[in-house]
Amino acid sequence: MKRIGLLSDTHGYWDARYLKYFESCDEIWHAGDIGSMEIVEKLQAFRPLRAVYGNIDGQDIRLIFPAINRFTIEGADVLIKHIGGYPGRYDPSIHGTLLVNPPSLFISGHSHILKVKYDKTLNMLHINPGAAGKYGFHKVRTLVRFSINEGKFLDLEVIELSD
């Protein structure tokens, strides 16, 4: 079993509570718009980091992380892409991939809107962790924690970061 800490859209904003809330996690996943190498370095120093770059990320981050990160962990096929849409309205840049070869978990960011939804058509869970940073229109900053065990997603928690 692996415990995952998931965040997105930090936009270069660091909050020490990321580490507090991800203390119980084995890995941290970032769904893009990281915003600075400082964020990357702090997260990598704390736990193994899997990430994708987002539309605001510079070349320094794009040289380290891909646009699409697909991997298998604990029996689950995971695909992370910053701009991905959500069930019923996937972004054209990933829509074909999802239809032809859907993962069991699709993670995206970009919208700053927390959303956890199961796509019955593709037999796939979709998670957008919302935005952990302060830049943007969102009123509440959010993180997500969950576990993966034998291909199943368990114990999903939403964490609201009040200022």
C-alpha positions as CSV (number, residue, x, y, z in Angstrom):
1,M,0.0,0.0,0.0
2,K,1.2,3.5,-0.8
3,R,-0.1,6.8,0.7
4,I,-0.2,9.7,-1.8
5,G,-0.2,13.4,-1.2
6,L,-1.6,15.3,-4.2
7,L,-1.5,19.0,-5.0
8,S,-1.6,21.3,-8.0
9,D,-1.3,24.9,-9.0
10,T,1.1,26.1,-6.3
11,H,2.2,28.9,-8.7
12,G,5.4,29.3,-6.7
13,Y,3.7,29.7,-3.4
14,W,5.1,27.7,-0.5
15,D,3.1,26.7,2.6
16,A,4.9,24.7,5.2
17,R,1.6,22.9,5.9
18,Y,2.2,20.9,2.7
19,L,4.8,18.9,4.6
20,K,2.6,18.7,7.7
21,Y,-0.3,17.2,5.8
22,F,1.9,15.0,3.7
23,E,3.9,13.6,6.6
24,S,2.0,10.2,6.4
25,C,2.5,10.0,2.6
26,D,5.0,7.8,0.8
27,E,5.0,10.0,-2.3
28,I,3.9,13.5,-3.4
29,W,2.4,14.1,-6.8
30,H,2.1,17.6,-8.3
31,A,-0.3,18.1,-11.2
32,G,1.4,21.2,-12.7
33,D,1.8,24.9,-12.5
34,I,4.5,24.4,-9.9
35,G,5.8,27.9,-10.4
36,S,9.4,27.6,-9.1
37,M,12.3,25.3,-8.6
38,E,12.1,26.2,-4.9
39,I,8.8,24.3,-4.6
40,V,10.3,21.3,-6.5
41,E,13.4,21.2,-4.3
42,K,11.5,21.4,-1.0
43,L,9.0,18.7,-2.0
44,Q,11.8,16.4,-3.4
45,A,13.8,16.8,-0.2
46,F,10.8,15.7,1.8
47,R,9.4,12.7,-0.2
48,P,9.7,11.2,-3.7
49,L,8.0,13.6,-6.1
50,R,6.2,12.7,-9.3
51,A,5.0,15.7,-11.3
52,V,4.1,17.3,-14.7
53,Y,4.8,20.8,-15.9
54,G,1.9,23.2,-16.3
55,N,1.3,26.1,-18.7
56,I,3.0,28.6,-16.4
57,D,6.1,26.6,-15.7
58,G,9.4,27.7,-17.2
59,Q,12.1,25.7,-19.0
60,D,13.8,24.8,-15.7
61,I,10.8,22.8,-14.6
62,R,10.0,21.5,-18.1
63,L,13.5,20.0,-18.3
64,I,12.8,17.9,-15.2
65,F,9.1,16.9,-15.6
66,P,7.1,15.8,-18.6
67,A,3.8,17.2,-19.9
68,I,2.2,13.7,-19.3
69,N,3.4,11.4,-16.6
70,R,2.0,7.8,-16.9
71,F,3.1,5.1,-14.5
72,T,1.9,2.0,-12.6
73,I,2.0,2.0,-8.8
74,E,0.5,-0.6,-6.5
75,G,-1.4,-2.2,-9.4
76,A,-2.9,1.1,-10.6
77,D,-2.4,2.7,-14.0
78,V,-2.0,6.4,-13.3
79,L,-1.9,9.3,-15.8
80,I,-1.2,12.9,-14.8
81,K,-1.6,15.9,-17.1
82,H,-1.9,19.5,-16.1
83,I,-4.7,20.5,-18.6
84,G,-7.0,17.5,-18.8
85,G,-10.6,18.6,-18.3
86,Y,-12.9,16.2,-16.4
87,P,-15.4,13.4,-17.2
88,G,-17.7,14.4,-20.0
89,R,-15.4,17.3,-20.9
90,Y,-11.9,16.1,-21.4
91,D,-9.4,18.5,-23.0
92,P,-8.8,17.7,-26.7
93,S,-5.1,17.2,-26.0
94,I,-5.8,14.1,-23.9
95,H,-9.2,13.0,-25.0
96,G,-8.1,10.5,-27.6
97,T,-5.5,8.8,-25.2
98,L,-8.2,8.4,-22.5
99,L,-10.7,6.9,-24.9
100,V,-8.2,4.4,-26.5
101,N,-6.3,3.5,-23.4
102,P,-7.9,4.8,-20.2
103,P,-5.8,4.6,-17.0
104,S,-7.5,3.6,-13.7
105,L,-6.7,7.1,-12.3
106,F,-6.5,10.3,-14.3
107,I,-5.2,13.4,-12.5
108,S,-5.3,16.9,-13.8
109,G,-5.0,20.4,-12.4
110,H,-5.3,23.8,-14.1
111,S,-9.0,24.7,-13.3
112,H,-8.3,25.4,-9.6
113,I,-11.5,23.6,-8.9
114,L,-11.4,20.6,-6.6
115,K,-13.2,17.7,-8.2
116,V,-13.3,14.0,-7.6
117,K,-15.5,12.1,-10.0
118,Y,-15.7,8.6,-11.3
119,D,-16.1,8.2,-15.1
120,K,-18.4,5.2,-15.5
121,T,-17.9,5.2,-19.3
122,L,-14.1,4.8,-19.1
123,N,-14.1,2.9,-15.7
124,M,-11.7,5.5,-14.4
125,L,-11.4,7.8,-11.4
126,H,-10.6,11.4,-12.0
127,I,-9.1,13.7,-9.4
128,N,-8.4,17.4,-9.7
129,P,-6.9,18.5,-6.3
130,G,-7.8,22.2,-6.8
131,A,-5.2,24.8,-6.2
132,A,-2.7,24.8,-3.3
133,G,-1.3,28.2,-4.1
134,K,-2.7,31.7,-3.7
135,Y,-2.7,32.9,-7.3
136,G,-6.1,32.6,-9.0
137,F,-9.8,33.0,-8.5
138,H,-10.3,30.1,-6.0
139,K,-11.3,31.1,-2.5
140,V,-10.1,27.9,-0.7
141,R,-6.7,26.3,-1.2
142,T,-6.9,22.5,-1.2
143,L,-4.7,19.3,-1.0
144,V,-5.8,15.7,-1.4
145,R,-4.5,12.6,0.3
146,F,-5.4,9.0,-0.6
147,S,-4.1,5.4,-0.5
148,I,-3.5,2.9,-3.3
149,N,-3.7,-0.8,-2.5
150,E,-3.8,-3.6,-5.1
151,G,-5.2,-1.2,-7.7
152,K,-7.9,0.3,-5.5
153,F,-8.1,3.9,-4.3
154,L,-8.9,4.2,-0.6
155,D,-9.2,6.7,2.3
156,L,-9.4,9.8,0.1
157,E,-9.2,13.0,2.1
158,V,-9.6,16.6,1.1
159,I,-7.6,19.1,3.1
160,E,-8.6,22.8,3.1
161,L,-5.9,25.3,3.9
162,S,-7.3,28.4,5.5
163,D,-5.2,31.4,5.7
